[in-house]
Every structure is written in structure tokens, then in C-alpha cells.
Amino acid sequence: MSGIIAIAAALAVAIASIGPGIGQGLAAGKAMESIARQPEAAGEIRTALILSLAFMEALTIYGLLIAFLLYGKI
């Protein structure tokens, strides 16, 4: 049973980090593209980017929390 819980914990971290990882890459790329097109709006774009990256990172941390909870049941 402990092996199944370990696999579930690994899957929780993997699945929880794949989506935000892709999203962060796309968001950063689009932000750089936007700054290149409108350099005068760089401050506002950067602020929105940092805020959205923080929210995406929170999703990954939730997956890590679930993994720790599952690991505690072993």
C-alpha cells in the first residue's frame, strides 16, 4: 500500500507542476513580446506578469502540499 501512496504523491507533484510550468512559459513569452511591441507599457506588463506568475506558482505548491499529505500516510 505504501508504494501506491508514493506513486500517488509523485503523480500529484508531476501533474500539479506541468500545467503551471507550461503556463508560466507561455505567459513570460507573451509578456516579452508585448514589451517589445510597446516599451512604454513595460512597467504595467511586468507587474501583471509577476502577479500572474505568483498565482500559477501557488498551484504548484498546492500539489506539493497534497504530496506531503499523502506521504504522511505511509
Phi, psi and omega in degrees: 000326182292331177293321179294321179294321178296319178294320178296321178295318179295320178293324179299315179291318182295313182291322181288339181260342182290314181296306178297329178296315177294317180298320179294320178296316179294317180296317179295320178297316179292325178294318178295322177296319179293319179294324179293326180281323181227083182298334181290342179259016185300321181297314180292320179295317181296319179298314179295323179295313181297319179296315180291325177294324178295319178294321178294322179293330177297325178297321178294320180294326176297320177296321177295322177297317178298320178297319178295321178295318177294319181295330178292342180276353180288000000 
